[in-house]
Amino acid sequence: MEKQLLDALSQSNTGVALFDANERLIFANPAWNQLITGIAEDDLVFDETSLDNGGMLSVCMIRPHLHASIARPSLAEVENRKRGTVLVADDSASNRMVARRMLQAEGFSVMEAGDGQSVLDILRRGLPVDIILMDVEMPDMDGLHTTRRIRHMEGPSSRIPVIAFSAHRTRDWNMIARQSGVNDFISKPIQRASLLRVIGENILRNTSPGQNDTSAAPAPVAHMQQKRRNITSALDELPASPVLDVKILEKLYQDAGIDGAAAGIELFISETESRLVQIDDALSRCDFNVVRNEVHALKSTSDTFGLKQLADLCAAAHNMFDRDDLDEHHVIKLSRRVVQLAPTALTALNLYRRSRSWALSS
C-alpha cells in the first residue's frame, strides 16, 4: 500500500514533499523538484501540515495570477483604423493559434500558412490579403526569401505590407530585412498591443492616397553578414534564466484570453513532444539541417509560452549552427541538452496551466 501511495504521489502534477522532525527532506516527487528549482518563490504557494512525529508534509503549487477583468484596447477606439484579412505565416501551429486568437478577437479575418511556399500559393490564387505577418525563419523558404519573391510578383500582391517577426533584432538584421521588402517588424514573443498597433499603422499607410505605388521596398542589392556571438566558451554556463517566466505566460493569458492561452499551451506541448522525437532522431543520424530547423522552431515557440531557459538554450544551439566554423561536437552536445531540458520545461508549463484552471473552477 505504501509503495502504491508513493507511486501515485510521484505521478502527481502537484508538488509534494515530506520532511522529518529535523526539517530534512526525506521524500519529494518530481513536480516538487521542478517547482522549487525552476519557479520564482513569489510565484509559488505552499500548504504545510505538521505530523504527529514532528515532521511536516508540504504541498506546493504555482500561484495563479488571475484578473477579475482584462481591459483590452480596441482598434475601434483608434481613428481611421480598419479591420481586414491577415495572413499569418509561421511553421509553428501553436504560434499561429496565438496570433489568430488575438486578431480574431478584434474582428480580423485570418488565414494561415505553415511555410513560405504556401504564402506564395495563396497570393497567386488571388485570395484577398490586406497584410502578411511573416515569421523570419521557416524551413525550405525563409521569411525574407518569401518576401523577396512577393515583391517580384505582378499586380497588387507585390505591394501587400509584410510585417516580419523574429526573436533576433540587430541593426544589420533590420537592414537586410528592409532590403528584402519587409515593411515593419514585431519582436517575439508577440504581444497583443504592439501587434495591433503595427498592423493598424501598416493597413492605414497602405490604403492612404498615393501610397500604393511606393509601399513595396526595392529588391535587395546587397547582403550583410550578421555578427554572431561566440558562445562556445560559455557552453557550460547555459542556461541561466528561469525555467518558466510566469509574467510572460500571464501576459499571454491576457492577450489571447483564458481559453485561447490554454488551447495554445496544450497544442504547444503536443507539438514540442513530436519535435523532440524528430531532434533526437536527427541527432542519431547527424542530420544537422533537420536539427537546426527544429531547434529554431522550438526556440520561437518557447519564447511565446514563457519557457525562457529552454528558449535561451535553443538560441545558443541555433547560433552555433550558423557559425562558419561549425563544431559538430558542441552542436550535438548542446542539442542533446535541449532534448533533456525540454520535458522539464513542459512539466512546469503544464503545472501552471493546471493550477490556473483549478483556481478558476474552485
C-alpha positions in Angstrom: 0.0 0.0 0.0 2.8 2.4 0.9 4.5 1.7 -2.5 1.3 2.4 -4.3 0.9 5.7 -2.5 4.4 6.8 -3.3 3.9 5.8 -6.9 0.7 7.9 -7.0 2.5 10.9 -5.5 5.4 10.6 -7.9 2.9 11.0 -10.8 1.0 13.9 -9.3 1.0 17.3 -11.0 1.1 18.9 -7.6 4.4 19.3 -5.7 4.5 17.0 -2.6 7.4 16.8 -0.1 7.9 15.1 3.3 10.3 16.4 5.9 11.4 14.8 9.2 11.4 16.4 12.6 14.9 17.9 11.9 13.5 19.5 8.6 15.4 17.2 6.4 13.8 16.2 3.2 13.0 12.5 3.1 10.7 12.4 0.0 9.9 14.8 -2.9 8.0 14.0 -6.1 9.3 15.2 -9.5 6.8 18.0 -9.5 8.1 19.4 -6.2 11.7 19.4 -7.5 10.6 21.1 -10.7 8.7 23.8 -9.0 11.2 24.8 -6.3 14.2 24.8 -8.7 12.5 26.4 -11.8 9.9 28.8 -10.5 10.4 32.1 -8.5 9.4 31.7 -4.9 6.9 34.6 -5.2 5.1 32.6 -7.9 4.6 29.6 -5.6 2.0 28.8 -2.9 2.7 26.3 -0.1 0.3 24.4 2.1 2.1 22.8 5.0 0.7 20.3 7.6 2.5 19.2 10.8 2.7 15.5 11.5 2.5 13.7 14.9 6.1 12.6 14.7 7.3 16.2 14.4 7.7 16.0 10.6 5.9 18.1 8.0 4.0 17.4 4.8 4.3 20.3 2.3 2.2 20.7 -0.8 3.3 23.2 -3.5 1.5 24.7 -6.5 2.1 27.6 -8.9 0.3 30.7 -7.7 -2.3 31.6 -10.4 -2.2 35.3 -11.4 -5.9 35.9 -12.0 -7.5 39.1 -13.3 -11.1 39.9 -12.5 -11.4 41.8 -15.7 -9.0 42.3 -18.5 -9.1 45.7 -20.2 -8.3 45.4 -23.9 -7.7 48.4 -26.1 -9.8 48.0 -29.2 -9.0 49.1 -32.7 -12.5 50.6 -32.8 -11.2 53.3 -30.4 -8.4 54.3 -32.8 -9.4 56.7 -35.5 -9.0 55.7 -39.2 -8.1 52.1 -38.3 -9.8 49.4 -40.3 -10.1 45.6 -39.9 -9.0 43.3 -42.8 -7.6 40.0 -43.6 -4.2 39.0 -42.1 -2.2 36.1 -43.5 -0.1 34.6 -40.6 2.9 32.6 -41.9 4.7 30.5 -39.2 5.9 26.9 -39.2 4.7 26.6 -35.6 1.0 25.7 -35.3 0.9 27.0 -31.7 2.4 30.3 -32.6 -0.2 30.7 -35.4 -3.0 29.8 -32.9 -1.9 32.5 -30.5 -1.8 35.2 -33.3 -5.1 34.0 -34.7 -6.8 34.3 -31.3 -5.5 37.8 -30.8 -6.5 39.0 -34.3 -9.9 37.4 -34.4 -10.8 38.9 -31.1 -10.5 42.3 -32.8 -12.6 41.3 -35.8 -9.8 40.5 -38.3 -10.2 37.6 -40.7 -7.2 35.3 -40.5 -5.6 32.9 -43.0 -2.7 30.7 -42.1 0.4 29.3 -43.9 3.0 26.9 -42.5 5.8 27.8 -44.9 6.8 30.3 -47.5 5.6 28.4 -50.5 2.1 28.3 -49.0 2.2 32.1 -48.7 3.0 32.4 -52.4 0.3 29.9 -53.4 -2.3 31.8 -51.5 -1.3 35.1 -53.2 -1.2 33.5 -56.7 -4.8 32.2 -56.2 -5.8 35.8 -55.7 -7.2 35.4 -52.2 -7.8 38.8 -50.6 -5.0 39.6 -48.1 -4.5 43.0 -46.5 -1.4 42.3 -44.6 1.1 39.5 -44.1 2.6 38.5 -40.7 5.7 36.6 -41.6 8.0 34.5 -39.4 11.6 35.2 -40.5 13.0 31.7 -40.2 10.9 28.9 -41.7 12.2 25.7 -43.3 12.9 25.4 -47.0 12.0 29.0 -47.8 12.5 31.6 -45.0 10.5 34.7 -44.4 12.9 37.1 -46.1 13.3 34.9 -49.2 9.5 34.7 -49.4 9.2 38.5 -49.1 11.6 39.0 -51.9 9.5 36.6 -54.1 6.4 38.6 -53.2 8.0 41.9 -54.2 8.8 40.4 -57.6 5.2 39.3 -58.2 3.0 41.1 -60.7 -0.1 43.1 -59.6 -1.3 44.3 -56.2 0.1 41.3 -54.3 3.6 42.7 -54.7 2.5 45.7 -52.6 0.9 43.9 -49.6 2.6 45.1 -46.4 4.8 42.4 -44.8 5.5 42.5 -41.1 8.4 40.3 -40.1 8.5 38.8 -36.6 11.6 37.3 -35.0 13.3 37.0 -31.7 16.6 38.3 -33.2 16.8 42.0 -33.8 20.0 43.9 -34.7 20.8 46.9 -36.9 22.3 44.6 -39.5 19.3 42.3 -39.5 16.9 45.2 -39.8 18.8 46.5 -42.9 18.8 43.1 -44.5 15.0 42.7 -43.8 14.3 46.2 -45.3 16.3 45.3 -48.4 14.2 42.2 -48.7 11.0 44.2 -48.8 9.8 44.0 -45.2 7.7 47.0 -44.2 7.8 46.6 -40.4 8.9 44.4 -37.5 7.5 42.8 -34.4 9.7 41.1 -31.8 8.9 37.7 -30.4 7.1 36.8 -28.2 4.3 38.6 -29.8 2.3 41.0 -27.6 -1.2 42.0 -28.5 -0.8 45.7 -28.1 2.2 46.0 -30.3 0.8 43.6 -32.9 -2.4 45.6 -33.3 -0.6 48.9 -33.4 1.8 47.8 -36.1 -0.9 46.1 -38.2 -3.2 49.1 -37.9 -0.4 51.5 -38.9 0.5 49.5 -42.0 -3.0 48.9 -43.2 -3.7 52.6 -42.8 -0.5 53.5 -44.6 -1.2 51.1 -47.4 -4.7 52.4 -48.1 -3.8 56.1 -47.9 -4.0 58.0 -51.2 -0.8 57.9 -53.2 0.8 55.2 -51.1 0.1 52.2 -53.3 2.9 52.8 -55.7 5.6 53.2 -53.0 4.7 50.7 -50.3 6.9 48.0 -51.8 10.5 48.1 -50.8 13.1 47.6 -53.5 14.6 44.2 -54.2 17.8 43.5 -52.2 21.1 44.6 -53.8 23.5 43.7 -51.0 23.9 41.1 -48.3 25.5 41.8 -44.9 26.9 39.2 -42.6 25.2 39.4 -39.2 27.6 39.4 -36.3 27.3 36.4 -34.1 28.4 36.0 -30.5 31.0 33.3 -29.9 29.2 31.1 -27.3 31.4 28.0 -27.4 33.4 29.2 -24.4 30.2 29.8 -22.5 28.7 26.4 -23.3 28.9 25.1 -19.8 27.3 28.2 -18.3 24.0 27.8 -20.2 21.2 28.2 -19.5 21.0 30.7 -16.6 17.4 32.0 -17.0 14.4 30.6 -15.1 12.6 27.5 -16.4 9.2 29.4 -16.5 8.7 33.1 -16.7 5.2 33.5 -15.2 5.0 37.1 -16.2 5.3 36.3 -19.9 2.9 33.4 -19.6 0.3 35.6 -17.7 0.6 38.3 -20.4 -0.3 35.6 -22.9 -3.4 34.8 -20.9 -4.4 38.5 -21.0 -3.7 38.9 -24.8 -5.1 35.6 -26.1 -7.8 35.1 -23.5 -8.1 32.3 -21.0 -9.4 29.7 -23.5 -7.0 30.8 -26.2 -4.0 30.6 -24.0 -5.0 27.2 -22.5 -5.6 25.8 -26.0 -2.3 27.3 -27.2 -0.4 25.7 -24.3 -2.0 22.3 -25.0 -1.1 22.5 -28.7 2.4 23.7 -27.9 3.1 20.8 -25.5 1.9 18.2 -28.1 3.8 19.9 -30.9 7.0 20.0 -28.8 6.8 16.4 -27.8 6.8 15.5 -31.5 9.5 17.9 -32.2 11.8 16.4 -29.6 11.4 13.0 -31.2 12.5 14.5 -34.5 15.5 16.2 -33.0 16.6 13.1 -31.2 16.2 11.0 -34.4 18.1 13.6 -36.5 20.9 13.7 -34.0 21.3 10.0 -34.2 21.7 10.4 -38.0 23.8 13.5 -37.7 21.3 15.3 -39.9 22.2 18.8 -38.7 19.8 20.6 -41.1 16.8 19.0 -39.5 18.1 19.6 -36.0 18.7 23.3 -36.8 15.2 23.8 -38.2 13.6 22.0 -35.3 15.7 23.8 -32.6 14.8 27.2 -34.2 11.1 26.4 -34.2 11.3 25.3 -30.6 13.2 28.5 -29.6 10.5 30.6 -31.2 7.5 28.9 -29.5 9.3 28.5 -26.1 9.6 32.3 -26.0 5.9 32.7 -26.7 5.0 30.4 -23.8 7.4 31.8 -21.2 9.9 28.9 -21.2 12.9 31.2 -21.0 15.6 28.7 -20.1 14.6 26.4 -23.0 14.4 29.4 -25.4 17.9 30.6 -24.4 19.4 27.2 -24.8 17.8 26.8 -28.2 19.1 30.2 -29.2 22.6 29.2 -28.2 22.3 26.0 -30.2 20.8 27.8 -33.2 23.7 30.4 -33.2 26.2 27.6 -33.3 24.6 26.1 -36.4 25.0 29.4 -38.2 28.7 29.7 -37.5 31.1 29.3 -40.4 33.3 27.0 -38.3 30.7 24.5 -37.3 31.8 22.4 -34.3 29.8 19.2 -34.6 30.8 18.0 -31.1 29.5 21.1 -29.4 26.4 21.2 -31.7 25.5 17.7 -30.7 26.2 18.3 -27.0 24.1 21.5 -26.9 21.2 20.0 -28.9 21.1 17.0 -26.6 20.8 19.4 -23.7 17.8 20.9 -25.4 16.2 17.4 -25.6 17.0 16.8 -22.0 15.7 20.1 -20.7 12.5 20.3 -22.7 10.5 17.7 -20.8 11.2 19.6 -17.6 10.1 22.9 -19.1 6.9 21.3 -20.4 6.2 19.9 -17.0 6.4 23.4 -15.5 4.2 24.9 -18.2 1.6 22.2 -17.8 1.6 22.6 -14.0 0.9 26.3 -14.4 -1.9 25.6 -16.9 -3.5 23.1 -14.5 -3.1 25.3 -11.4 -4.7 28.2 -13.2 -7.6 26.1 -14.4 -8.0 24.7 -10.9 -8.1 28.2 -9.4 -10.8 29.4 -11.9 -13.0 26.4 -11.3 -12.8 26.5 -7.5 
